[in-house]
Amino acid sequence: MTPEKANKLLSQVGPLTPEGADAILDLRQYLLEKGHPGDCVKCFFALQGNLKRPTNLKALRLWLEANLEVSVRINGELRETLPVNLGNCHNLSDYCQTVVKVIRQDRAYPDKRIELSFAYQGSSTPYV
């Protein structure tokens, strides 16, 4: 992502605290360097609770949903990917629990240990 695109994406976000400003700076760096996608989502949720108007995150949410996916691995083998849909989740834990619930209810994986991670769409590189 170019600095101009990152700046435009984050231009409407106005954090209330220094921690929120740090989250924006971290997120900008992750976007510029194609950093860990999980860190991008973590920053999104950190910002969500740090704004007067969380609707200012709409452009960022749409970008994350369009560019990230959740990788489902069992015994290190990629079984499937799911689109990121941050929807009405209020924090990262809430989102992860929602994804795990979908996997457990809608899939018939016999293994008890299922690993989830965020990835850029189309990337074969697992982020852990």
C-alpha positions as CSV (number, residue, x, y, z in Angstrom):
1,M,0.0,0.0,0.0
2,T,1.3,3.5,-0.8
3,P,1.6,6.1,1.9
4,E,-1.1,8.2,0.2
5,K,-3.6,5.3,0.3
6,A,-2.8,4.5,3.9
7,N,-3.2,8.2,4.9
8,K,-6.5,8.4,3.1
9,L,-7.7,5.2,4.7
10,L,-6.8,6.5,8.2
11,S,-7.6,10.2,7.6
12,Q,-11.1,10.1,9.2
13,V,-10.0,8.2,12.3
14,G,-9.7,10.6,15.3
15,P,-8.6,8.8,18.4
16,L,-9.4,10.1,21.9
17,T,-6.3,9.1,23.7
18,P,-2.5,8.8,23.1
19,E,-3.0,5.0,23.0
20,G,-5.4,5.5,20.1
21,A,-2.9,7.6,18.3
22,D,-0.2,5.0,18.8
23,A,-2.6,2.4,17.4
24,I,-3.1,4.5,14.2
25,L,0.7,4.9,13.8
26,D,1.2,1.2,14.3
27,L,-1.6,0.3,11.9
28,R,-0.2,2.7,9.2
29,Q,3.2,1.0,9.5
30,Y,1.6,-2.4,9.2
31,L,-0.3,-1.3,6.1
32,L,2.8,0.2,4.5
33,E,5.0,-2.8,5.2
34,K,2.3,-5.4,4.7
35,G,2.8,-6.4,8.3
36,H,1.1,-9.2,10.2
37,P,-2.6,-9.1,9.2
38,G,-3.6,-10.1,12.8
39,D,-1.9,-7.0,14.1
40,C,-4.0,-4.9,11.6
41,V,-7.2,-6.4,13.0
42,K,-5.9,-5.9,16.6
43,C,-5.3,-2.2,15.9
44,F,-8.8,-1.9,14.3
45,F,-10.5,-3.2,17.4
46,A,-8.2,-1.1,19.6
47,L,-9.3,2.0,17.7
48,Q,-13.0,1.0,17.7
49,G,-13.2,1.6,21.4
50,N,-11.1,4.8,21.2
51,L,-13.2,7.0,19.1
52,K,-16.2,9.3,19.6
53,R,-17.6,8.1,16.3
54,P,-16.6,4.5,15.5
55,T,-18.3,4.9,12.2
56,N,-15.1,6.7,11.1
57,L,-13.6,3.2,10.9
58,K,-16.0,2.1,8.1
59,A,-13.4,2.6,5.2
60,L,-10.8,0.8,7.3
61,R,-13.2,-2.1,8.1
62,L,-14.2,-2.4,4.4
63,W,-10.5,-2.5,3.4
64,L,-9.7,-5.2,6.0
65,E,-12.6,-7.3,5.0
66,A,-11.7,-7.0,1.3
67,N,-8.0,-7.8,1.8
68,L,-7.8,-10.3,4.7
69,E,-9.0,-13.8,5.3
70,V,-8.9,-16.3,8.1
71,S,-6.9,-19.4,7.5
72,V,-8.0,-22.6,9.1
73,R,-5.3,-25.2,9.6
74,I,-5.4,-28.6,11.1
75,N,-2.0,-30.3,11.9
76,G,-0.3,-27.5,10.1
77,E,-2.3,-28.2,6.8
78,L,-4.4,-25.5,5.4
79,R,-8.0,-26.8,5.2
80,E,-9.9,-23.7,4.2
81,T,-10.0,-19.9,4.3
82,L,-12.9,-17.8,5.4
83,P,-13.5,-14.1,4.6
84,V,-13.0,-11.6,7.3
85,N,-16.3,-10.2,8.4
86,L,-15.8,-7.9,11.4
87,G,-19.6,-7.2,11.4
88,N,-20.9,-6.3,14.8
89,C,-18.0,-7.6,16.9
90,H,-16.8,-5.3,19.6
91,N,-13.3,-6.6,20.1
92,L,-10.8,-9.2,18.8
93,S,-11.8,-11.8,21.3
94,D,-15.5,-11.5,20.3
95,Y,-14.5,-11.8,16.7
96,C,-12.3,-14.9,17.3
97,Q,-15.0,-16.6,19.3
98,T,-17.5,-15.9,16.5
99,V,-15.2,-17.6,13.9
100,V,-14.5,-20.6,16.2
101,K,-18.2,-21.0,16.7
102,V,-18.8,-21.0,13.0
103,I,-16.1,-23.6,12.5
104,R,-17.3,-25.9,15.2
105,Q,-21.0,-25.7,14.2
106,D,-20.7,-25.7,10.4
107,R,-17.8,-28.0,9.8
108,A,-17.2,-31.7,10.5
109,Y,-13.5,-31.6,11.3
110,P,-12.7,-34.6,13.5
111,D,-9.6,-32.9,15.1
112,K,-10.0,-31.1,18.3
113,R,-7.1,-28.7,17.6
114,I,-8.0,-26.2,14.9
115,E,-5.6,-23.3,14.3
116,L,-6.9,-20.0,13.0
117,S,-4.8,-17.2,11.7
118,F,-5.2,-14.0,9.7
119,A,-3.7,-13.8,6.2
120,Y,-3.7,-11.5,3.3
121,Q,-6.1,-12.9,0.6
122,G,-4.3,-15.1,-1.9
123,S,-1.2,-15.3,0.3
124,S,0.3,-18.7,0.8
125,T,2.4,-17.5,3.7
126,P,0.9,-18.4,7.1
127,Y,1.1,-15.7,9.8
128,V,1.3,-17.1,13.3
